[in-house]
Amino acid sequence: MTDADFAERRARARAKLDAIDPHKREGGVDADPQRREWFEAVYQFAGDDPAGVPWAGLAPHPVLAQWLEGRSLAGLRALDVGCGLGDNAEALAKAGARVVAFDLVARAVEWARRRFPQSAIDYCAADLFQAPPEWRGAFDLVHELYTLQALPEALLPDAARALASFVAPGGMLLVISRARDEGQDVAGPPWPLTRGRIETLAVCGLRLVSLEDVPASETIVRHWRAEFRREVDR
Ligand SMILES: C[S@@+](CC[C@H](N)C(=O)[O-])C[C@H]1O[C@@H](n2cnc3c(N)ncnc32)[C@H](O)[C@@H]1O
């Protein structure tokens, strides 16, 4: 298999998935407001071919990989939100964290488990908006990459509260997203986030401690990398 074969299958999959995405159609949003059916369809249509999953890089995302360089997560409890095929969760585990990784789509979770049969990661199917109560305040590091930007803007306040709820006292939320300027039109989905949108994730006791504007390079578009902290209760 060549890179060109993969790219061609990816392009075909994208075209097919765009064609069935109600959010790409005028007035179609009511059909699938949270995009659940569409996410299910992505993994179903892909079968066993990762080219069919538009965001599957089959490697940790470079903006996360750079953040992890020289950093130990030894002993930390980490949660990977919307884990897809598992590459980012595996990178967190490789850095030493004990990882729980979840996705709305059971098929994605099964696929991640199959890809990493020796993994110590607890892969599970769950919904960000109805997460298990035992995850409340249970993680030293909550990592989310590309799920927020895949959700309609109206869901972001609920998503922000859900993400914040997982962070233990003294813990961190790490968000990585494609970036866009305020007022810049976007033909989503996905909907790259504005700086203002990132700032609104500081809810329920989380404080924004760093917001990096990662410039576009030969291999990636412009991104945000944001860290939020929950103070230790006194
Ligand atoms: C754009 S993909 C990113 C996947 C992964 N983070 C990556 O970068 O490869 C978004 C993922 O979030 C999942 N997702 C969407 N809504 C979700 C929800 N409510 N709860 C959990 N996962 C969700 C999708 O199934 C999909 O795998």
The ligand as an ORCA input file, in Angstrom:
! r2SCAN-3c Opt
* xyz 0 1
  C     -12.590     14.648     15.628
  S     -12.568     13.125     16.445
  C     -11.013     13.188     17.335
  C     -10.582     11.839     17.826
  C      -9.225     11.829     18.574
  N      -9.213     12.722     19.708
  C      -8.102     12.148     17.629
  O      -7.617     13.285     17.666
  O      -7.746     11.264     16.832
  C     -13.750     13.357     17.748
  C     -14.057     12.075     18.495
  O     -14.965     12.376     19.560
  C     -15.939     11.382     19.619
  N     -17.146     11.994     20.237
  C     -18.068     12.789     19.661
  N     -19.011     13.139     20.549
  C     -18.665     12.560     21.721
  C     -19.263     12.508     23.014
  N     -20.417     13.148     23.276
  N     -18.653     11.796     23.974
  C     -17.487     11.121     23.719
  N     -16.889     11.121     22.505
  C     -17.472     11.824     21.525
  C     -16.135     10.922     18.188
  O     -16.697      9.647     18.086
  C     -14.721     11.004     17.645
  O     -14.020      9.800     17.781
*
